[in-house]
Amino acid sequence: MTKKFLQVVFLFMCLMSVGISRVFAVSVTLTVDEGQNRTSGLLAAEQNLAHILTEINRAQKTGGDLNNGMLNMNEFSKKSLARLWGVTHFYCDDEEVVERCWIFKDGSMMVNNIPLIITPNGDEQFGFGTYQEAVVEFDRNGQVTDFRFSLSSQTGLSMTNCGTEDIENSHVIQQQVERFRTAYNTKDLATIEQMFSDDALIITGSVVKTKTLSDSEKATFKVVYNRQNKDQYINNLRKCFARNKWIDVKFSEIENSKDQGACAGITRSRINPNKYAVRLRQSWKSSNYEDEGYLFLLFDFTPGKDPEINVRTWQPEWTDIKRKDGHQQPDDDISTLGGFGF
C-alpha cells in the first residue's frame, strides 16, 4: 500500500468517526434549585448520563448490543437497562438534554423526563416511534443506580404533588410504581415477586356473561372477583409471561380517592402512617390480550425495611373492552384505604 492510499483511508475513517459522533453524541445539563450547590457528584452524574445516552444511540443506530461494561453504573442499574433493551430498543432524540435534578438528604439524585423514542427489535412494529420518558437515579458520587421507564409526565406530576407532607416520600412511591410497571413490561418476574409481601392479598376482577341470549337480545355481563395469595398470583403471572411475546403496561391518569381530605393518586393512612395507597388507571396490551381497568396498590413503607406491596386489586373499567361498552366505576370496597381498614 502506498503512503498516499493510507492517508486517504485514515482521513476517511476520521470523517466517519466525526459523522458517527454527531449522530450518537448527547450532552446533558442538570439544573438544581436555587441555593443548592453544583457538587462534584452532580457534575459526574451529568457526564455519566451523557455517556449512557450516547451509548444507547450508538447501539440503536448500529443495531448492536449495549456495551455497558465501561459505563459508570452499578450492577442493579446495568441489569435494569439490559432488561429494557432486551424487550425493545430505543434512542434519545435530543442532542442536548437539560433537566432538573432532585437532590435528596442523603446526597442521592434523581432525574425525570429523559426523552426516548421506542424502536422495536426486528420485524416487531408494536409501539414503533412511541415517545417514552426515562428516570435515572444516582448515588451521591454521580454513579448511576437505576435506569427505568417513567410514568407519563402528567401521572408523575400528580403523584409528586399528592398525598404526602415530605416530597421525598412522594418520589419513593413514584419510584416503586415505576419499577412495578417496568417489571411487567420486561416480564421481570423476580422483581415483581420481591415487591410483594409474603402475605400479600391480590384481588382481580374479570367479566363474565350472565346468560346466553338470543340474537335479538343484548348480552349482559357482570364483574366477578378472584382472590389469590402471592404464590398463586406469581404462578399465574409466570404462565401469562410465557404465552405473550410482548407486554405493554401503561399507567395514565389517576383516579380521585373519596377518602375525606385525600388527594388524587396517593393517600396516606391516618391509622398507620407507614401505609400508602395508590390508585391508577391501567392499560394492559399484550400479544394476545388487552384490557383497561383500575389498579389499587397498598404499600408498606415501614422504616428499616424495603417497601412492600401488601394489597393489589384490579377491576375492569369496561365489561366489553372492544366496544367500550358497560363502563364501570371503581369499587371503593377494594380500591381505597378504608376498604382494608386503614
C-alpha positions as CSV (number, residue, x, y, z in Angstrom):
1,M,0.0,0.0,0.0
2,T,1.2,3.5,-0.8
3,K,1.6,6.2,1.8
4,K,-0.9,8.3,-0.1
5,F,-3.5,5.5,0.0
6,L,-3.1,5.0,3.7
7,Q,-3.5,8.7,4.3
8,V,-6.8,8.6,2.3
9,V,-8.0,5.7,4.4
10,F,-7.1,7.4,7.6
11,L,-8.9,10.6,6.5
12,F,-12.0,8.6,5.6
13,M,-12.0,6.9,9.0
14,C,-11.7,10.3,10.7
15,L,-14.6,11.7,8.8
16,M,-16.7,8.6,9.5
17,S,-15.8,9.0,13.2
18,V,-16.8,12.6,13.3
19,G,-20.1,11.8,11.5
20,I,-20.9,9.0,13.9
21,S,-20.2,11.1,16.9
22,R,-22.6,13.8,15.6
23,V,-25.3,11.1,15.2
24,F,-24.8,9.4,18.6
25,A,-23.5,12.1,21.0
26,V,-25.8,13.5,23.6
27,S,-24.8,16.3,26.1
28,V,-26.5,16.6,29.5
29,T,-27.0,19.6,31.7
30,L,-28.7,19.1,35.1
31,T,-30.2,22.1,36.8
32,V,-30.7,22.4,40.6
33,D,-32.9,24.5,42.8
34,E,-31.7,27.9,43.9
35,G,-29.4,27.7,46.9
36,Q,-28.2,24.2,46.1
37,N,-24.6,23.7,45.2
38,R,-23.3,22.1,42.0
39,T,-21.3,19.4,43.6
40,S,-18.7,17.1,42.0
41,G,-21.3,14.3,42.3
42,L,-23.7,16.3,40.1
43,L,-21.0,17.0,37.5
44,A,-20.2,13.3,37.4
45,A,-23.9,12.5,37.1
46,E,-24.1,14.8,34.0
47,Q,-21.1,13.1,32.4
48,N,-22.3,9.6,33.2
49,L,-25.8,10.2,31.9
50,A,-24.4,11.7,28.7
51,H,-22.2,8.6,28.2
52,I,-25.2,6.3,28.7
53,L,-27.5,8.1,26.3
54,T,-24.7,8.3,23.7
55,E,-24.1,4.6,24.0
56,I,-27.8,3.9,23.7
57,N,-27.9,5.9,20.5
58,R,-24.8,4.1,19.1
59,A,-26.3,0.7,19.8
60,Q,-29.7,1.6,18.4
61,K,-28.2,3.1,15.2
62,T,-25.9,0.2,14.5
63,G,-28.3,-2.5,15.6
64,G,-25.8,-3.8,18.1
65,D,-25.8,-4.7,21.8
66,L,-25.3,-2.2,24.5
67,N,-21.7,-2.0,25.8
68,N,-22.4,-1.1,29.4
69,G,-19.2,-2.6,30.8
70,M,-17.4,0.8,30.5
71,L,-20.3,2.9,31.8
72,N,-20.3,4.2,35.4
73,M,-23.4,2.2,36.6
74,N,-23.8,-0.2,39.5
75,E,-24.9,-3.8,38.8
76,F,-28.6,-3.1,39.6
77,S,-28.8,-0.3,37.0
78,K,-26.9,-2.3,34.4
79,K,-29.4,-5.1,34.8
80,S,-32.3,-2.7,34.7
81,L,-31.1,-1.1,31.4
82,A,-30.3,-4.5,29.9
83,R,-33.8,-5.8,30.7
84,L,-35.3,-2.8,28.9
85,W,-33.0,-3.2,26.0
86,G,-33.8,-6.9,25.8
87,V,-37.5,-6.1,25.4
88,T,-37.3,-3.2,23.0
89,H,-34.7,-0.8,21.6
90,F,-34.9,3.0,21.9
91,Y,-32.8,6.1,21.4
92,C,-32.5,9.7,22.7
93,D,-33.7,12.1,20.0
94,D,-32.2,15.2,21.7
95,E,-28.6,16.2,21.2
96,E,-28.8,18.4,24.3
97,V,-30.8,17.2,27.4
98,V,-31.5,19.8,30.0
99,E,-33.4,18.6,33.0
100,R,-33.9,19.3,36.7
101,C,-32.1,17.1,39.2
102,W,-33.7,16.3,42.5
103,I,-31.0,16.1,45.2
104,F,-32.1,14.3,48.4
105,K,-31.0,14.4,52.0
106,D,-28.5,11.5,51.7
107,G,-26.9,13.1,48.6
108,S,-28.5,10.7,46.1
109,M,-30.0,12.3,43.0
110,M,-32.8,11.6,40.5
111,V,-33.6,13.0,37.1
112,N,-37.0,12.6,35.3
113,N,-38.3,13.2,31.8
114,I,-35.3,11.8,29.8
115,P,-36.7,11.8,26.3
116,L,-36.6,8.4,24.4
117,I,-38.1,7.1,21.2
118,I,-39.1,3.4,21.0
119,T,-37.8,1.4,18.0
120,P,-38.8,-2.3,18.5
121,N,-36.5,-5.1,17.6
122,G,-36.6,-7.0,14.3
123,D,-39.9,-7.2,12.5
124,E,-42.0,-6.3,15.6
125,Q,-43.7,-3.0,14.8
126,F,-45.7,-2.6,18.0
127,G,-45.0,0.8,19.6
128,F,-42.7,2.0,16.9
129,G,-42.0,5.7,17.3
130,T,-43.7,5.9,20.7
131,Y,-42.4,8.6,22.9
132,Q,-41.2,7.3,26.3
133,E,-39.5,9.0,29.2
134,A,-36.9,7.5,31.5
135,V,-36.0,8.1,35.1
136,V,-32.3,7.9,36.1
137,E,-31.0,7.7,39.7
138,F,-27.5,8.4,41.0
139,D,-25.7,8.0,44.3
140,R,-24.0,11.0,45.9
141,N,-20.9,10.5,43.8
142,G,-22.8,10.5,40.5
143,Q,-22.7,6.8,39.8
144,V,-26.0,5.6,38.1
145,T,-28.0,3.3,40.4
146,D,-31.2,2.9,38.4
147,F,-32.4,3.4,34.8
148,R,-36.1,2.7,34.2
149,F,-39.1,3.9,32.1
150,S,-41.1,6.5,33.8
151,L,-44.8,7.0,34.3
152,S,-46.4,9.6,32.0
153,S,-45.3,13.1,32.8
154,Q,-48.9,14.0,33.9
155,T,-49.2,11.0,36.1
156,G,-45.8,11.5,37.6
157,L,-46.6,15.2,38.4
158,S,-49.9,14.2,40.0
159,M,-48.2,11.7,42.2
160,T,-45.4,14.1,43.2
161,N,-47.9,16.8,44.2
162,C,-50.3,14.5,46.1
163,G,-50.7,12.8,49.4
164,T,-47.5,13.3,51.5
165,E,-46.0,16.0,53.6
166,D,-42.5,15.0,52.6
167,I,-41.6,15.4,48.9
168,E,-39.1,12.6,49.2
169,N,-41.9,10.2,50.2
170,S,-43.8,11.0,47.0
171,H,-40.7,10.3,45.0
172,V,-40.1,7.0,46.7
173,I,-43.7,6.0,46.0
174,Q,-43.4,7.1,42.4
175,Q,-40.1,5.1,42.1
176,Q,-41.8,2.0,43.3
177,V,-44.7,2.3,40.9
178,E,-42.4,2.9,38.0
179,R,-40.3,-0.2,38.9
180,F,-43.6,-2.1,39.2
181,R,-44.7,-1.1,35.7
182,T,-41.3,-1.7,34.2
183,A,-41.1,-5.2,35.7
184,Y,-44.3,-6.1,33.9
185,N,-43.1,-4.6,30.6
186,T,-39.8,-6.6,30.8
187,K,-41.5,-9.7,32.2
188,D,-39.2,-9.5,35.2
189,L,-41.0,-12.0,37.5
190,A,-38.2,-11.9,40.1
191,T,-38.6,-8.2,40.7
192,I,-42.4,-8.5,40.9
193,E,-42.2,-11.3,43.4
194,Q,-39.8,-9.4,45.5
195,M,-42.0,-6.3,45.6
196,F,-45.0,-8.2,47.2
197,S,-45.0,-9.1,50.9
198,D,-45.3,-12.8,51.6
199,D,-48.8,-12.4,52.9
200,A,-50.0,-10.1,50.1
201,L,-53.6,-10.1,49.1
202,I,-54.3,-10.0,45.4
203,I,-57.9,-9.4,44.1
204,T,-58.6,-9.5,40.4
205,G,-61.9,-8.7,38.7
206,S,-63.0,-10.4,35.5
207,V,-66.0,-10.0,33.2
208,V,-68.4,-12.9,32.7
209,K,-71.6,-13.2,30.7
210,T,-74.6,-13.7,32.9
211,K,-76.5,-15.8,30.5
212,T,-76.8,-16.8,26.8
213,L,-79.3,-14.6,25.0
214,S,-81.0,-14.8,21.6
215,D,-79.6,-12.9,18.7
216,S,-82.2,-10.2,19.2
217,E,-81.3,-9.5,22.8
218,K,-78.3,-7.7,24.1
219,A,-75.9,-9.8,26.2
220,T,-75.5,-8.8,29.8
221,F,-72.3,-9.0,31.8
222,K,-71.1,-8.8,35.4
223,V,-67.8,-8.5,37.2
224,V,-66.7,-11.3,39.5
225,Y,-63.7,-11.2,41.7
226,N,-61.0,-13.8,42.3
227,R,-58.8,-13.7,45.5
228,Q,-55.3,-15.0,45.3
229,N,-52.3,-15.2,47.6
230,K,-48.8,-14.3,46.5
231,D,-47.7,-17.8,45.3
232,Q,-50.9,-18.2,43.2
233,Y,-50.6,-14.8,41.6
234,I,-46.9,-15.3,40.7
235,N,-47.6,-18.8,39.2
236,N,-50.4,-17.4,37.1
237,L,-48.2,-14.4,36.1
238,R,-45.4,-16.8,35.0
239,K,-47.9,-18.6,32.7
240,C,-49.0,-15.2,31.3
241,F,-45.5,-14.1,30.6
242,A,-44.7,-17.4,28.8
243,R,-47.6,-17.2,26.4
244,N,-47.2,-13.5,25.5
245,K,-44.4,-12.3,23.2
246,W,-44.6,-8.8,24.5
247,I,-46.5,-6.9,27.2
248,D,-47.1,-3.1,27.3
249,V,-48.5,-1.8,30.6
250,K,-49.3,1.9,31.0
251,F,-50.5,3.9,34.0
252,S,-52.3,7.0,32.8
253,E,-54.5,9.3,34.8
254,I,-55.0,8.8,38.5
255,E,-58.4,8.3,40.0
256,N,-59.6,10.6,42.8
257,S,-60.0,8.9,46.1
258,K,-63.2,9.5,48.0
259,D,-61.4,9.3,51.4
260,Q,-62.0,12.6,53.2
261,G,-59.2,15.1,52.6
262,A,-57.3,12.8,50.2
263,C,-55.5,14.0,47.1
264,A,-55.8,12.2,43.7
265,G,-53.4,9.3,43.4
266,I,-51.8,8.9,46.8
267,T,-53.5,8.5,50.1
268,R,-51.6,8.2,53.4
269,S,-53.3,6.2,56.2
270,R,-54.3,8.1,59.3
271,I,-54.3,4.8,61.3
272,N,-50.9,3.6,60.2
273,P,-48.7,6.4,58.7
274,N,-46.4,3.8,57.1
275,K,-49.2,2.7,54.8
276,Y,-49.8,4.5,51.5
277,A,-52.4,3.7,48.9
278,V,-52.0,4.4,45.2
279,R,-54.9,4.4,42.7
280,L,-54.2,4.4,39.0
281,R,-55.9,3.7,35.7
282,Q,-54.1,0.8,34.0
283,S,-53.9,-0.1,30.3
284,W,-52.7,-3.6,29.5
285,K,-51.9,-4.7,26.0
286,S,-50.0,-7.9,25.0
287,S,-49.6,-10.1,22.0
288,N,-52.8,-12.0,22.7
289,Y,-54.9,-9.9,25.2
290,E,-55.8,-6.3,26.2
291,D,-57.8,-4.6,28.9
292,E,-58.3,-1.4,30.8
293,G,-59.1,-1.0,34.4
294,Y,-58.5,0.5,37.9
295,L,-55.4,-0.6,39.8
296,F,-55.0,-0.2,43.6
297,L,-51.8,-0.8,45.4
298,L,-51.3,-0.6,49.2
299,F,-47.7,0.0,50.1
300,D,-46.0,-0.6,53.4
301,F,-43.1,1.8,54.0
302,T,-42.1,0.7,57.5
303,P,-38.7,2.3,58.3
304,G,-35.7,-0.1,58.1
305,K,-37.5,-2.4,55.6
306,D,-37.7,-2.3,51.8
307,P,-41.1,-1.0,50.6
308,E,-43.6,-3.8,50.1
309,I,-47.0,-4.2,48.4
310,N,-49.5,-5.6,50.9
311,V,-52.5,-5.4,48.6
312,R,-53.0,-5.3,44.8
313,T,-56.5,-5.1,43.3
314,W,-57.6,-4.7,39.8
315,Q,-61.1,-4.2,38.4
316,P,-62.1,-3.8,34.7
317,E,-63.3,-0.4,33.5
318,W,-65.4,-1.9,30.7
319,T,-67.5,-5.0,30.5
320,D,-66.8,-5.0,26.8
321,I,-63.4,-3.5,26.1
322,K,-63.6,-3.8,22.3
323,R,-66.9,-1.9,22.1
324,K,-66.1,0.3,25.1
325,D,-69.5,-0.8,26.5
326,G,-70.6,-1.2,30.1
327,H,-68.4,1.5,31.8
328,Q,-67.6,0.6,35.4
329,Q,-66.8,2.9,38.3
330,P,-64.0,2.0,40.8
331,D,-65.4,-0.1,43.7
332,D,-64.4,1.7,46.9
333,D,-64.6,-1.5,48.8
334,I,-61.5,-2.8,47.1
335,S,-59.7,0.4,45.9
336,T,-59.4,2.7,49.0
337,L,-57.6,2.5,52.3
338,G,-61.0,2.4,54.0
339,G,-61.8,-0.8,52.2
340,F,-58.9,-2.6,54.0
341,G,-59.3,-1.0,57.4
342,F,-56.7,1.8,57.0
